[in-house]
Amino acid sequence: MKVIDFVKEKVNAHRADYDPSNPRDYIDCFLAEMEKLKDDTAAGFDVENLCVCTLDLFIAGTETTSVQGSPLHD
């Protein structure tokens, strides 16, 4: 739960100072798609999905890093 709360905090911080003409990262690009598709609820571009996708990327990167450093990874 702490990790999800962390991701939500980051998403909220991005929303507070979001500039569509200057995307900084994945979250900003997702926010741009949310704005473009705000009338299409089936598209899946909402805050909940943004948090889940961001968390998935974080976990995937963490797993890759831990496997790369493992002595079993040859």
PDB file of N, CA, C and O in Angstrom:
ATOM      1  N   MET A   1       0.819  -1.196   0.000  1.00  0.00           N
ATOM      2  CA  MET A   1       0.000   0.000   0.000  1.00  0.00           C
ATOM      3  C   MET A   1       0.868   1.268   0.000  1.00  0.00           C
ATOM      4  O   MET A   1       0.482   2.288  -0.571  1.00  0.00           O
ATOM      5  N   LYS A   2       2.030   1.196   0.637  1.00  0.00           N
ATOM      6  CA  LYS A   2       2.891   2.376   0.681  1.00  0.00           C
ATOM      7  C   LYS A   2       3.377   2.754  -0.716  1.00  0.00           C
ATOM      8  O   LYS A   2       3.500   3.936  -1.038  1.00  0.00           O
ATOM      9  N   VAL A   3       3.651   1.754  -1.536  1.00  0.00           N
ATOM     10  CA  VAL A   3       4.134   2.029  -2.890  1.00  0.00           C
ATOM     11  C   VAL A   3       3.018   2.660  -3.725  1.00  0.00           C
ATOM     12  O   VAL A   3       3.267   3.611  -4.466  1.00  0.00           O
ATOM     13  N   ILE A   4       1.800   2.148  -3.613  1.00  0.00           N
ATOM     14  CA  ILE A   4       0.669   2.720  -4.352  1.00  0.00           C
ATOM     15  C   ILE A   4       0.427   4.148  -3.898  1.00  0.00           C
ATOM     16  O   ILE A   4       0.153   5.019  -4.723  1.00  0.00           O
ATOM     17  N   ASP A   5       0.524   4.403  -2.591  1.00  0.00           N
ATOM     18  CA  ASP A   5       0.360   5.767  -2.076  1.00  0.00           C
ATOM     19  C   ASP A   5       1.443   6.689  -2.630  1.00  0.00           C
ATOM     20  O   ASP A   5       1.173   7.844  -2.962  1.00  0.00           O
ATOM     21  N   PHE A   6       2.659   6.179  -2.726  1.00  0.00           N
ATOM     22  CA  PHE A   6       3.762   6.951  -3.301  1.00  0.00           C
ATOM     23  C   PHE A   6       3.463   7.319  -4.756  1.00  0.00           C
ATOM     24  O   PHE A   6       3.658   8.465  -5.163  1.00  0.00           O
ATOM     25  N   VAL A   7       2.989   6.343  -5.537  1.00  0.00           N
ATOM     26  CA  VAL A   7       2.659   6.584  -6.947  1.00  0.00           C
ATOM     27  C   VAL A   7       1.535   7.606  -7.049  1.00  0.00           C
ATOM     28  O   VAL A   7       1.593   8.504  -7.888  1.00  0.00           O
ATOM     29  N   LYS A   8       0.517   7.483  -6.209  1.00  0.00           N
ATOM     30  CA  LYS A   8      -0.599   8.448  -6.223  1.00  0.00           C
ATOM     31  C   LYS A   8      -0.107   9.861  -5.918  1.00  0.00           C
ATOM     32  O   LYS A   8      -0.554  10.826  -6.539  1.00  0.00           O
ATOM     33  N   GLU A   9       0.815   9.980  -4.962  1.00  0.00           N
ATOM     34  CA  GLU A   9       1.388  11.293  -4.637  1.00  0.00           C
ATOM     35  C   GLU A   9       2.101  11.880  -5.851  1.00  0.00           C
ATOM     36  O   GLU A   9       1.949  13.064  -6.151  1.00  0.00           O
ATOM     37  N   LYS A  10       2.878  11.052  -6.548  1.00  0.00           N
ATOM     38  CA  LYS A  10       3.605  11.524  -7.728  1.00  0.00           C
ATOM     39  C   LYS A  10       2.628  11.945  -8.834  1.00  0.00           C
ATOM     40  O   LYS A  10       2.834  12.970  -9.485  1.00  0.00           O
ATOM     41  N   VAL A  11       1.579  11.165  -9.045  1.00  0.00           N
ATOM     42  CA  VAL A  11       0.577  11.502 -10.059  1.00  0.00           C
ATOM     43  C   VAL A  11      -0.090  12.831  -9.700  1.00  0.00           C
ATOM     44  O   VAL A  11      -0.262  13.694 -10.562  1.00  0.00           O
ATOM     45  N   ASN A  12      -0.463  12.994  -8.440  1.00  0.00           N
ATOM     46  CA  ASN A  12      -1.105  14.251  -8.012  1.00  0.00           C
ATOM     47  C   ASN A  12      -0.161  15.442  -8.169  1.00  0.00           C
ATOM     48  O   ASN A  12      -0.592  16.528  -8.556  1.00  0.00           O
ATOM     49  N   ALA A  13       1.114  15.245  -7.872  1.00  0.00           N
ATOM     50  CA  ALA A  13       2.088  16.328  -8.050  1.00  0.00           C
ATOM     51  C   ALA A  13       2.209  16.692  -9.526  1.00  0.00           C
ATOM     52  O   ALA A  13       2.297  17.871  -9.869  1.00  0.00           O
ATOM     53  N   HIS A  14       2.214  15.690 -10.398  1.00  0.00           N
ATOM     54  CA  HIS A  14       2.286  15.947 -11.838  1.00  0.00           C
ATOM     55  C   HIS A  14       1.041  16.693 -12.318  1.00  0.00           C
ATOM     56  O   HIS A  14       1.133  17.601 -13.144  1.00  0.00           O
ATOM     57  N   ARG A  15      -0.109  16.307 -11.800  1.00  0.00           N
ATOM     58  CA  ARG A  15      -1.355  16.966 -12.215  1.00  0.00           C
ATOM     59  C   ARG A  15      -1.363  18.434 -11.787  1.00  0.00           C
ATOM     60  O   ARG A  15      -1.924  19.282 -12.480  1.00  0.00           O
ATOM     61  N   ALA A  16      -0.741  18.730 -10.649  1.00  0.00           N
ATOM     62  CA  ALA A  16      -0.739  20.098 -10.128  1.00  0.00           C
ATOM     63  C   ALA A  16       0.055  21.055 -11.011  1.00  0.00           C
ATOM     64  O   ALA A  16      -0.320  22.219 -11.150  1.00  0.00           O
ATOM     65  N   ASP A  17       1.143  20.580 -11.606  1.00  0.00           N
ATOM     66  CA  ASP A  17       1.969  21.471 -12.430  1.00  0.00           C
ATOM     67  C   ASP A  17       2.122  20.959 -13.867  1.00  0.00           C
ATOM     68  O   ASP A  17       3.127  21.219 -14.528  1.00  0.00           O
ATOM     69  N   TYR A  18       1.128  20.242 -14.325  1.00  0.00           N
ATOM     70  CA  TYR A  18       1.132  19.656 -15.665  1.00  0.00           C
ATOM     71  C   TYR A  18       1.100  20.742 -16.737  1.00  0.00           C
ATOM     72  O   TYR A  18       0.279  21.659 -16.690  1.00  0.00           O
ATOM     73  N   ASP A  19       2.001  20.621 -17.697  1.00  0.00           N
ATOM     74  CA  ASP A  19       2.048  21.520 -18.851  1.00  0.00           C
ATOM     75  C   ASP A  19       2.005  20.659 -20.104  1.00  0.00           C
ATOM     76  O   ASP A  19       3.006  20.031 -20.450  1.00  0.00           O
ATOM     77  N   PRO A  20       0.856  20.617 -20.799  1.00  0.00           N
ATOM     78  CA  PRO A  20       0.727  19.733 -21.957  1.00  0.00           C
ATOM     79  C   PRO A  20       1.720  20.021 -23.080  1.00  0.00           C
ATOM     80  O   PRO A  20       1.988  19.147 -23.905  1.00  0.00           O
ATOM     81  N   SER A  21       2.260  21.220 -23.120  1.00  0.00           N
ATOM     82  CA  SER A  21       3.220  21.558 -24.176  1.00  0.00           C
ATOM     83  C   SER A  21       4.646  21.130 -23.822  1.00  0.00           C
ATOM     84  O   SER A  21       5.559  21.260 -24.638  1.00  0.00           O
ATOM     85  N   ASN A  22       4.832  20.616 -22.593  1.00  0.00           N
ATOM     86  CA  ASN A  22       6.169  20.233 -22.156  1.00  0.00           C
ATOM     87  C   ASN A  22       6.118  18.953 -21.323  1.00  0.00           C
ATOM     88  O   ASN A  22       6.346  18.992 -20.114  1.00  0.00           O
ATOM     89  N   PRO A  23       5.818  17.803 -21.972  1.00  0.00           N
ATOM     90  CA  PRO A  23       5.761  16.554 -21.205  1.00  0.00           C
ATOM     91  C   PRO A  23       7.144  16.162 -20.688  1.00  0.00           C
ATOM     92  O   PRO A  23       8.128  16.176 -21.426  1.00  0.00           O
ATOM     93  N   ARG A  24       7.193  15.817 -19.418  1.00  0.00           N
ATOM     94  CA  ARG A  24       8.463  15.490 -18.777  1.00  0.00           C
ATOM     95  C   ARG A  24       8.759  14.011 -18.733  1.00  0.00           C
ATOM     96  O   ARG A  24       9.919  13.599 -18.735  1.00  0.00           O
ATOM     97  N   ASP A  25       7.693  13.202 -18.693  1.00  0.00           N
ATOM     98  CA  ASP A  25       7.904  11.772 -18.486  1.00  0.00           C
ATOM     99  C   ASP A  25       6.643  10.995 -18.814  1.00  0.00           C
ATOM    100  O   ASP A  25       5.685  11.533 -19.369  1.00  0.00           O
ATOM    101  N   TYR A  26       6.662   9.729 -18.461  1.00  0.00           N
ATOM    102  CA  TYR A  26       5.539   8.813 -18.729  1.00  0.00           C
ATOM    103  C   TYR A  26       4.229   9.346 -18.145  1.00  0.00           C
ATOM    104  O   TYR A  26       3.193   9.313 -18.809  1.00  0.00           O
ATOM    105  N   ILE A  27       4.277   9.832 -16.918  1.00  0.00           N
ATOM    106  CA  ILE A  27       3.057  10.312 -16.272  1.00  0.00           C
ATOM    107  C   ILE A  27       2.467  11.477 -17.052  1.00  0.00           C
ATOM    108  O   ILE A  27       1.255  11.514 -17.269  1.00  0.00           O
ATOM    109  N   ASP A  28       3.287  12.423 -17.475  1.00  0.00           N
ATOM    110  CA  ASP A  28       2.781  13.556 -18.261  1.00  0.00           C
ATOM    111  C   ASP A  28       2.174  13.095 -19.586  1.00  0.00           C
ATOM    112  O   ASP A  28       1.139  13.610 -20.008  1.00  0.00           O
ATOM    113  N   CYS A  29       2.808  12.136 -20.232  1.00  0.00           N
ATOM    114  CA  CYS A  29       2.270  11.624 -21.504  1.00  0.00           C
ATOM    115  C   CYS A  29       0.935  10.926 -21.283  1.00  0.00           C
ATOM    116  O   CYS A  29       0.023  11.058 -22.100  1.00  0.00           O
ATOM    117  N   PHE A  30       0.816  10.194 -20.199  1.00  0.00           N
ATOM    118  CA  PHE A  30      -0.444   9.532 -19.874  1.00  0.00           C
ATOM    119  C   PHE A  30      -1.509  10.583 -19.581  1.00  0.00           C
ATOM    120  O   PHE A  30      -2.652  10.437 -20.014  1.00  0.00           O
ATOM    121  N   LEU A  31      -1.154  11.633 -18.858  1.00  0.00           N
ATOM    122  CA  LEU A  31      -2.104  12.717 -18.573  1.00  0.00           C
ATOM    123  C   LEU A  31      -2.589  13.367 -19.865  1.00  0.00           C
ATOM    124  O   LEU A  31      -3.758  13.738 -19.972  1.00  0.00           O
ATOM    125  N   ALA A  32      -1.706  13.508 -20.839  1.00  0.00           N
ATOM    126  CA  ALA A  32      -2.092  14.079 -22.136  1.00  0.00           C
ATOM    127  C   ALA A  32      -3.129  13.192 -22.815  1.00  0.00           C
ATOM    128  O   ALA A  32      -4.111  13.692 -23.363  1.00  0.00           O
ATOM    129  N   GLU A  33      -2.916  11.878 -22.781  1.00  0.00           N
ATOM    130  CA  GLU A  33      -3.875  10.949 -23.369  1.00  0.00           C
ATOM    131  C   GLU A  33      -5.197  10.980 -22.607  1.00  0.00           C
ATOM    132  O   GLU A  33      -6.267  10.874 -23.206  1.00  0.00           O
ATOM    133  N   MET A  34      -5.122  11.123 -21.297  1.00  0.00           N
ATOM    134  CA  MET A  34      -6.343  11.240 -20.503  1.00  0.00           C
ATOM    135  C   MET A  34      -7.165  12.439 -20.961  1.00  0.00           C
ATOM    136  O   MET A  34      -8.386  12.358 -21.095  1.00  0.00           O
ATOM    137  N   GLU A  35      -6.485  13.538 -21.195  1.00  0.00           N
ATOM    138  CA  GLU A  35      -7.179  14.756 -21.643  1.00  0.00           C
ATOM    139  C   GLU A  35      -7.784  14.554 -23.021  1.00  0.00           C
ATOM    140  O   GLU A  35      -8.927  14.941 -23.265  1.00  0.00           O
ATOM    141  N   LYS A  36      -7.017  13.946 -23.927  1.00  0.00           N
ATOM    142  CA  LYS A  36      -7.501  13.717 -25.292  1.00  0.00           C
ATOM    143  C   LYS A  36      -8.723  12.810 -25.312  1.00  0.00           C
ATOM    144  O   LYS A  36      -9.651  13.013 -26.095  1.00  0.00           O
ATOM    145  N   LEU A  37      -8.710  11.813 -24.445  1.00  0.00           N
ATOM    146  CA  LEU A  37      -9.750  10.783 -24.472  1.00  0.00           C
ATOM    147  C   LEU A  37     -10.706  10.873 -23.279  1.00  0.00           C
ATOM    148  O   LEU A  37     -11.308   9.874 -22.888  1.00  0.00           O
ATOM    149  N   LYS A  38     -10.843  12.065 -22.705  1.00  0.00           N
ATOM    150  CA  LYS A  38     -11.655  12.214 -21.494  1.00  0.00           C
ATOM    151  C   LYS A  38     -13.115  11.814 -21.689  1.00  0.00           C
ATOM    152  O   LYS A  38     -13.784  11.451 -20.721  1.00  0.00           O
ATOM    153  N   ASP A  39     -13.622  11.874 -22.917  1.00  0.00           N
ATOM    154  CA  ASP A  39     -15.012  11.501 -23.174  1.00  0.00           C
ATOM    155  C   ASP A  39     -15.179  10.024 -23.505  1.00  0.00           C
ATOM    156  O   ASP A  39     -16.304   9.541 -23.636  1.00  0.00           O
ATOM    157  N   ASP A  40     -14.066   9.301 -23.642  1.00  0.00           N
ATOM    158  CA  ASP A  40     -14.095   7.881 -23.983  1.00  0.00           C
ATOM    159  C   ASP A  40     -13.718   7.067 -22.740  1.00  0.00           C
ATOM    160  O   ASP A  40     -12.551   6.735 -22.533  1.00  0.00           O
ATOM    161  N   THR A  41     -14.717   6.756 -21.926  1.00  0.00           N
ATOM    162  CA  THR A  41     -14.437   6.055 -20.667  1.00  0.00           C
ATOM    163  C   THR A  41     -13.924   4.636 -20.883  1.00  0.00           C
ATOM    164  O   THR A  41     -13.294   4.066 -19.992  1.00  0.00           O
ATOM    165  N   ALA A  42     -14.181   4.064 -22.045  1.00  0.00           N
ATOM    166  CA  ALA A  42     -13.729   2.698 -22.331  1.00  0.00           C
ATOM    167  C   ALA A  42     -12.254   2.649 -22.728  1.00  0.00           C
ATOM    168  O   ALA A  42     -11.672   1.566 -22.796  1.00  0.00           O
ATOM    169  N   ALA A  43     -11.644   3.799 -22.990  1.00  0.00           N
ATOM    170  CA  ALA A  43     -10.255   3.836 -23.450  1.00  0.00           C
ATOM    171  C   ALA A  43      -9.274   3.406 -22.364  1.00  0.00           C
ATOM    172  O   ALA A  43      -8.178   2.942 -22.680  1.00  0.00           O
ATOM    173  N   GLY A  44      -9.641   3.549 -21.103  1.00  0.00           N
ATOM    174  CA  GLY A  44      -8.765   3.125 -20.016  1.00  0.00           C
ATOM    175  C   GLY A  44      -7.776   4.175 -19.557  1.00  0.00           C
ATOM    176  O   GLY A  44      -6.891   3.885 -18.752  1.00  0.00           O
ATOM    177  N   PHE A  45      -7.912   5.389 -20.058  1.00  0.00           N
ATOM    178  CA  PHE A  45      -7.000   6.453 -19.629  1.00  0.00           C
ATOM    179  C   PHE A  45      -7.647   7.229 -18.489  1.00  0.00           C
ATOM    180  O   PHE A  45      -8.308   8.249 -18.689  1.00  0.00           O
ATOM    181  N   ASP A  46      -7.428   6.698 -17.272  1.00  0.00           N
ATOM    182  CA  ASP A  46      -7.945   7.345 -16.072  1.00  0.00           C
ATOM    183  C   ASP A  46      -6.866   7.285 -14.994  1.00  0.00           C
ATOM    184  O   ASP A  46      -5.849   6.611 -15.161  1.00  0.00           O
ATOM    185  N   VAL A  47      -7.091   7.985 -13.900  1.00  0.00           N
ATOM    186  CA  VAL A  47      -6.078   8.091 -12.849  1.00  0.00           C
ATOM    187  C   VAL A  47      -5.757   6.722 -12.241  1.00  0.00           C
ATOM    188  O   VAL A  47      -4.595   6.419 -11.968  1.00  0.00           O
ATOM    189  N   GLU A  48      -6.769   5.913 -12.034  1.00  0.00           N
ATOM    190  CA  GLU A  48      -6.526   4.591 -11.444  1.00  0.00           C
ATOM    191  C   GLU A  48      -5.617   3.756 -12.343  1.00  0.00           C
ATOM    192  O   GLU A  48      -4.674   3.126 -11.862  1.00  0.00           O
ATOM    193  N   ASN A  49      -5.896   3.750 -13.636  1.00  0.00           N
ATOM    194  CA  ASN A  49      -5.068   2.986 -14.571  1.00  0.00           C
ATOM    195  C   ASN A  49      -3.667   3.583 -14.670  1.00  0.00           C
ATOM    196  O   ASN A  49      -2.689   2.849 -14.807  1.00  0.00           O
ATOM    197  N   LEU A  50      -3.566   4.880 -14.603  1.00  0.00           N
ATOM    198  CA  LEU A  50      -2.249   5.533 -14.609  1.00  0.00           C
ATOM    199  C   LEU A  50      -1.420   5.058 -13.423  1.00  0.00           C
ATOM    200  O   LEU A  50      -0.241   4.741 -13.580  1.00  0.00           O
ATOM    201  N   CYS A  51      -2.018   5.006 -12.249  1.00  0.00           N
ATOM    202  CA  CYS A  51      -1.297   4.552 -11.056  1.00  0.00           C
ATOM    203  C   CYS A  51      -0.857   3.093 -11.200  1.00  0.00           C
ATOM    204  O   CYS A  51       0.276   2.746 -10.865  1.00  0.00           O
ATOM    205  N   VAL A  52      -1.753   2.245 -11.697  1.00  0.00           N
ATOM    206  CA  VAL A  52      -1.437   0.824 -11.856  1.00  0.00           C
ATOM    207  C   VAL A  52      -0.329   0.628 -12.890  1.00  0.00           C
ATOM    208  O   VAL A  52       0.605  -0.139 -12.659  1.00  0.00           O
ATOM    209  N   CYS A  53      -0.429   1.314 -14.023  1.00  0.00           N
ATOM    210  CA  CYS A  53       0.587   1.173 -15.074  1.00  0.00           C
ATOM    211  C   CYS A  53       1.949   1.693 -14.609  1.00  0.00           C
ATOM    212  O   CYS A  53       2.980   1.087 -14.900  1.00  0.00           O
ATOM    213  N   THR A  54       1.950   2.801 -13.898  1.00  0.00           N
ATOM    214  CA  THR A  54       3.192   3.365 -13.370  1.00  0.00           C
ATOM    215  C   THR A  54       3.821   2.395 -12.377  1.00  0.00           C
ATOM    216  O   THR A  54       5.034   2.186 -12.389  1.00  0.00           O
ATOM    217  N   LEU A  55       3.001   1.810 -11.524  1.00  0.00           N
ATOM    218  CA  LEU A  55       3.496   0.831 -10.561  1.00  0.00           C
ATOM    219  C   LEU A  55       4.054  -0.397 -11.277  1.00  0.00           C
ATOM    220  O   LEU A  55       5.092  -0.929 -10.884  1.00  0.00           O
ATOM    221  N   ASP A  56       3.372  -0.844 -12.321  1.00  0.00           N
ATOM    222  CA  ASP A  56       3.868  -1.986 -13.104  1.00  0.00           C
ATOM    223  C   ASP A  56       5.252  -1.699 -13.679  1.00  0.00           C
ATOM    224  O   ASP A  56       6.139  -2.550 -13.623  1.00  0.00           O
ATOM    225  N   LEU A  57       5.436  -0.500 -14.230  1.00  0.00           N
ATOM    226  CA  LEU A  57       6.741  -0.131 -14.777  1.00  0.00           C
ATOM    227  C   LEU A  57       7.811  -0.100 -13.688  1.00  0.00           C
ATOM    228  O   LEU A  57       8.934  -0.563 -13.888  1.00  0.00           O
ATOM    229  N   PHE A  58       7.449   0.446 -12.553  1.00  0.00           N
ATOM    230  CA  PHE A  58       8.378   0.517 -11.424  1.00  0.00           C
ATOM    231  C   PHE A  58       8.794  -0.886 -10.985  1.00  0.00           C
ATOM    232  O   PHE A  58       9.979  -1.152 -10.782  1.00  0.00           O
ATOM    233  N   ILE A  59       7.823  -1.772 -10.842  1.00  0.00           N
ATOM    234  CA  ILE A  59       8.118  -3.140 -10.401  1.00  0.00           C
ATOM    235  C   ILE A  59       8.946  -3.880 -11.448  1.00  0.00           C
ATOM    236  O   ILE A  59       9.882  -4.600 -11.103  1.00  0.00           O
ATOM    237  N   ALA A  60       8.608  -3.707 -12.721  1.00  0.00           N
ATOM    238  CA  ALA A  60       9.367  -4.366 -13.789  1.00  0.00           C
ATOM    239  C   ALA A  60      10.819  -3.901 -13.784  1.00  0.00           C
ATOM    240  O   ALA A  60      11.730  -4.713 -13.943  1.00  0.00           O
ATOM    241  N   GLY A  61      11.039  -2.616 -13.604  1.00  0.00           N
ATOM    242  CA  GLY A  61      12.400  -2.089 -13.549  1.00  0.00           C
ATOM    243  C   GLY A  61      13.158  -2.587 -12.342  1.00  0.00           C
ATOM    244  O   GLY A  61      14.351  -2.879 -12.426  1.00  0.00           O
ATOM    245  N   THR A  62      12.475  -2.684 -11.228  1.00  0.00           N
ATOM    246  CA  THR A  62      13.100  -3.186 -10.004  1.00  0.00           C
ATOM    247  C   THR A  62      13.482  -4.651 -10.157  1.00  0.00           C
ATOM    248  O   THR A  62      14.571  -5.064  -9.758  1.00  0.00           O
ATOM    249  N   GLU A  63      12.575  -5.434 -10.739  1.00  0.00           N
ATOM    250  CA  GLU A  63      12.859  -6.860 -10.941  1.00  0.00           C
ATOM    251  C   GLU A  63      14.024  -7.049 -11.901  1.00  0.00           C
ATOM    252  O   GLU A  63      14.891  -7.887 -11.657  1.00  0.00           O
ATOM    253  N   THR A  64      14.058  -6.292 -12.977  1.00  0.00           N
ATOM    254  CA  THR A  64      15.151  -6.389 -13.952  1.00  0.00           C
ATOM    255  C   THR A  64      16.482  -6.067 -13.293  1.00  0.00           C
ATOM    256  O   THR A  64      17.475  -6.757 -13.521  1.00  0.00           O
ATOM    257  N   THR A  65      16.507  -5.031 -12.484  1.00  0.00           N
ATOM    258  CA  THR A  65      17.735  -4.635 -11.809  1.00  0.00           C
ATOM    259  C   THR A  65      18.190  -5.705 -10.828  1.00  0.00           C
ATOM    260  O   THR A  65      19.382  -6.002 -10.742  1.00  0.00           O
ATOM    261  N   SER A  66      17.250  -6.288 -10.087  1.00  0.00           N
ATOM    262  CA  SER A  66      17.646  -7.294  -9.106  1.00  0.00           C
ATOM    263  C   SER A  66      18.102  -8.586  -9.784  1.00  0.00           C
ATOM    264  O   SER A  66      18.984  -9.270  -9.266  1.00  0.00           O
ATOM    265  N   VAL A  67      17.523  -8.929 -10.921  1.00  0.00           N
ATOM    266  CA  VAL A  67      17.929 -10.139 -11.657  1.00  0.00           C
ATOM    267  C   VAL A  67      19.287  -9.929 -12.310  1.00  0.00           C
ATOM    268  O   VAL A  67      20.110 -10.844 -12.329  1.00  0.00           O
ATOM    269  N   GLN A  68      19.534  -8.736 -12.847  1.00  0.00           N
ATOM    270  CA  GLN A  68      20.814  -8.441 -13.497  1.00  0.00           C
ATOM    271  C   GLN A  68      21.980  -8.592 -12.518  1.00  0.00           C
ATOM    272  O   GLN A  68      23.061  -9.034 -12.906  1.00  0.00           O
ATOM    273  N   GLY A  69      21.765  -8.229 -11.258  1.00  0.00           N
ATOM    274  CA  GLY A  69      22.833  -8.294 -10.285  1.00  0.00           C
ATOM    275  C   GLY A  69      22.959  -9.646  -9.602  1.00  0.00           C
ATOM    276  O   GLY A  69      23.845  -9.850  -8.772  1.00  0.00           O
ATOM    277  N   SER A  70      22.076 -10.563  -9.950  1.00  0.00           N
ATOM    278  CA  SER A  70      22.060 -11.877  -9.302  1.00  0.00           C
ATOM    279  C   SER A  70      23.181 -12.758  -9.848  1.00  0.00           C
ATOM    280  O   SER A  70      23.439 -12.746 -11.052  1.00  0.00           O
ATOM    281  N   PRO A  71      23.852 -13.526  -8.980  1.00  0.00           N
ATOM    282  CA  PRO A  71      24.890 -14.444  -9.458  1.00  0.00           C
ATOM    283  C   PRO A  71      24.296 -15.583 -10.301  1.00  0.00           C
ATOM    284  O   PRO A  71      25.022 -16.273 -11.016  1.00  0.00           O
ATOM    285  N   LEU A  72      22.981 -15.774 -10.211  1.00  0.00           N
ATOM    286  CA  LEU A  72      22.322 -16.822 -10.994  1.00  0.00           C
ATOM    287  C   LEU A  72      22.014 -16.365 -12.410  1.00  0.00           C
ATOM    288  O   LEU A  72      21.621 -17.180 -13.245  1.00  0.00           O
ATOM    289  N   HIS A  73      22.182 -15.095 -12.696  1.00  0.00           N
ATOM    290  CA  HIS A  73      21.867 -14.546 -14.021  1.00  0.00           C
ATOM    291  C   HIS A  73      23.124 -14.562 -14.901  1.00  0.00           C
ATOM    292  O   HIS A  73      23.944 -13.645 -14.838  1.00  0.00           O
ATOM    293  N   ASP A  74      23.264 -15.581 -15.699  1.00  0.00           N
ATOM    294  CA  ASP A  74      24.429 -15.686 -16.607  1.00  0.00           C
ATOM    295  C   ASP A  74      23.963 -15.957 -18.009  1.00  0.00           C
ATOM    296  O   ASP A  74      24.783 -16.080 -18.919  1.00  0.00           O
TER     297      ASP A  74
END
